[in-house]
């Protein structure tokens, strides 16, 4: 089997996790790039990557690379992706994929024109437990879907200079952790919510600090989402059907779930491995390139991106609005 050759741009914390996730016969990490050549060399030496570049453009135009994992700050994603697409590279971009809907529309238009794949590095779309649960839900095993709830809260230091609270770097709970909760919700809902309500508390820097959402769609399925950057909450998702509810803890990289039936009986299900979350992303994208199969997750990404754009408008966060 010919391995898909990956490049990596942006060498922060998540990039180290990603570089350690190529324990697969489907792909190999071929090159890394940083704005600082020494940083790229140090990174490549640490993970035995053959090539190191001191500019993103050099990596983009390396003819050996098939696809690039992009892990730069949110505010740079669009420009970086447009550059990569012009260099005829497929892309797996860290979440949140863009700052707003207009940016994503521009990126996807160029990708379609050049027949290239753009995907968001959203673990929820790649963890085996979720595809297994969705198959059972859509197959009617638990009765009609009624509700989906998602929670995510982190206690971030109240420092307006760090990226979490800096609007210039795409800060705020919505872009950083809200994308997980909304992706979990949208993955299980039958369609995009059309009835929407939200409340928010803004940080002094202008980014969203806490928020809550209520949604419903044309099928009558309801959802709530709660986010916080200044209080810890469980990374918990709950899927409610007529005959059972399903609880998923630590859902961004979950490998198990607890099904509680209406008669009180419970069933624990497992699939995949928590520690291979990023490997699943690598393998799924590599399979897509090797086989030419459709990448359906981009439609979910577009829906979540549109919901985030709507929220920014409701909250009057002008710096984020398209």
SVG drawing of the C-alpha trace seen along z (x, -y; Angstrom):
<svg xmlns="http://www.w3.org/2000/svg" viewBox="-42 -45 60 49">
<polyline fill="none" stroke="black" stroke-width="0.4" points="0.0,0.0 1.3,-3.4 1.3,-5.7 -0.3,-9.2 2.4,-11.8 1.5,-14.5 2.9,-17.9 2.3,-19.9 2.1,-23.7 2.0,-25.2 4.0,-23.4 2.2,-24.2 0.9,-21.8 -1.7,-20.0 0.9,-19.5 3.0,-17.4 0.0,-15.2 -0.6,-14.9 3.0,-14.0 2.8,-11.1 -0.3,-9.7 1.2,-8.3 1.2,-4.8 -0.6,-3.6 0.4,-2.0 -1.8,-4.4 0.1,-7.6 3.5,-9.2 4.5,-12.6 7.0,-13.8 7.6,-17.5 6.9,-20.2 7.0,-24.0 7.3,-26.9 7.9,-30.6 11.2,-29.9 13.5,-27.4 15.2,-26.3 11.8,-25.5 11.0,-23.4 14.3,-21.6 13.9,-20.9 10.4,-19.5 11.5,-17.4 14.4,-16.0 12.1,-15.1 9.7,-13.1 12.2,-11.9 10.4,-13.9 12.5,-13.9 12.0,-17.6 11.8,-20.9 10.9,-24.2 11.3,-27.8 8.3,-29.0 4.8,-27.8 5.1,-28.5 8.1,-26.2 6.1,-23.3 3.0,-24.1 5.0,-23.8 6.8,-20.6 5.6,-18.2 6.0,-15.2 3.3,-16.2 -0.3,-15.1 -2.1,-16.7 -1.3,-19.3 -2.4,-19.3 -2.9,-23.0 -2.6,-24.0 -2.1,-27.7 -4.2,-30.2 -7.9,-30.4 -7.4,-33.9 -4.9,-32.6 -6.7,-29.6 -8.4,-31.2 -5.2,-32.8 -3.2,-29.7 -5.8,-27.4 -6.1,-29.7 -2.3,-29.5 -2.3,-25.7 -5.1,-25.3 -3.4,-27.5 -0.4,-25.1 -2.8,-22.1 -2.7,-20.6 -5.5,-18.8 -6.1,-20.1 -7.0,-18.9 -7.5,-22.1 -7.7,-22.3 -11.0,-23.5 -12.5,-26.0 -12.0,-25.7 -12.5,-29.5 -13.6,-32.6 -16.9,-32.9 -19.1,-31.6 -17.8,-34.0 -14.3,-32.7 -15.3,-29.1 -17.4,-29.8 -14.3,-31.3 -12.1,-28.4 -14.6,-25.7 -15.2,-27.6 -11.5,-27.4 -11.3,-23.8 -14.2,-22.8 -12.6,-24.7 -9.4,-22.8 -11.0,-19.5 -9.3,-19.4 -10.4,-18.2 -10.8,-20.5 -11.8,-18.9 -12.0,-20.1 -9.9,-18.2 -13.0,-17.5 -12.5,-14.2 -16.2,-13.6 -16.6,-12.9 -13.9,-10.2 -14.3,-8.4 -15.7,-4.9 -18.1,-5.1 -20.1,-7.9 -20.6,-6.2 -21.7,-3.0 -24.2,-5.0 -25.6,-6.9 -26.2,-3.7 -28.2,-2.3 -30.2,-5.6 -31.0,-6.1 -31.9,-2.4 -34.7,-3.1 -33.3,-0.8 -34.1,-3.3 -37.2,-4.9 -37.4,-8.4 -34.7,-10.9 -36.1,-13.6 -33.2,-15.7 -29.4,-16.2 -27.6,-18.0 -24.0,-19.0 -21.9,-20.7 -18.3,-21.9 -16.6,-24.1 -13.0,-25.0 -11.5,-27.2 -9.1,-29.4 -6.8,-31.9 -8.4,-35.3 -5.5,-36.7 -6.7,-39.0 -3.3,-38.6 -3.5,-34.8 -5.1,-33.4 -8.2,-32.2 -9.4,-35.8 -7.7,-37.6 -10.1,-38.4 -7.2,-39.0 -6.2,-35.3 -9.8,-34.0 -10.3,-33.6 -13.5,-32.9 -15.3,-29.8 -17.4,-29.5 -14.4,-29.0 -12.3,-27.0 -14.7,-24.6 -18.1,-25.5 -17.2,-23.9 -17.0,-20.5 -20.4,-20.9 -22.1,-22.1 -20.5,-19.4 -21.7,-16.7 -25.2,-18.1 -25.3,-18.5 -23.8,-15.0 -26.8,-13.4 -29.6,-15.8 -31.5,-14.8 -31.2,-18.3 -29.9,-21.8 -31.8,-23.6 -34.0,-26.4 -35.4,-27.7 -32.6,-29.2 -32.1,-31.1 -29.0,-32.1 -27.7,-34.1 -24.1,-35.2 -21.7,-36.8 -18.8,-38.6 -15.3,-39.0 -13.9,-42.5 -11.8,-41.7 -14.9,-41.3 -14.8,-37.5 -17.6,-35.2 -16.9,-33.9 -20.1,-31.9 -23.1,-31.1 -26.1,-28.8 -28.2,-27.8 -31.6,-26.3 -32.4,-24.7 -35.1,-22.8 -35.3,-21.6 -38.1,-20.7 -38.3,-17.1 -39.1,-18.6 -35.9,-17.4 -34.6,-19.8 -31.1,-20.6 -29.4,-22.6 -25.7,-23.6 -23.8,-25.2 -20.3,-26.6 -17.9,-28.3 -14.3,-29.5 -14.5,-30.6 -16.0,-27.5 -15.4,-23.8 -18.2,-21.7 -18.2,-18.1 -17.5,-17.3 -20.8,-15.5 -23.2,-14.7 -26.6,-13.2 -28.7,-11.8 -32.4,-11.3 -34.6,-8.9 -38.1,-7.7 -36.9,-4.3 -33.5,-5.2 -31.0,-7.9 -27.3,-7.7 -24.6,-9.4 -21.2,-10.1 -18.5,-11.5 -15.5,-13.3 -17.1,-13.2 -14.4,-15.0 -12.4,-11.8 -14.9,-9.3 -14.5,-5.5 -17.5,-4.5 -21.1,-5.4 -23.7,-4.3 -27.2,-3.5 -30.0,-3.7 -33.3,-2.1 -36.7,-3.3 -37.1,-0.3 -33.9,-1.2 -31.7,1.4 -28.3,0.2 -25.8,1.2 -22.2,0.0 -20.8,-0.1 -17.2,-0.7 -15.6,-1.3 -12.2,-2.5 -9.6,-3.9 -9.4,-7.3 -5.7,-7.6 -6.0,-7.0 -8.4,-9.9 -6.0,-11.8 -4.9,-8.6 -8.5,-8.1 -8.5,-11.5 -5.2,-10.7 -6.5,-7.3 -9.9,-8.6 -8.5,-11.4 -5.8,-9.2 -8.5,-6.6 -10.5,-9.4 -7.5,-10.4 -6.6,-6.8 -10.1,-5.7 -11.8,-8.9 -14.7,-8.3 -16.9,-11.3 -16.1,-13.3 -19.5,-13.8 -18.2,-15.5 -17.7,-18.8 -21.5,-19.3 -21.6,-19.0 -18.7,-21.4 -20.6,-23.9 -23.7,-23.7 -21.7,-24.2 -19.9,-27.1 -23.2,-28.7 -24.5,-28.3 -21.4,-29.9 -21.8,-32.8 -25.4,-33.2 -24.3,-33.3 -21.7,-35.9 -24.3,-38.1 -26.8,-37.6 -24.0,-38.5 -23.0,-41.5 -19.3,-40.3 -18.4,-42.6 -14.8,-41.4 -16.0,-37.8 -19.0,-38.5 -18.7,-37.8"/>
</svg>
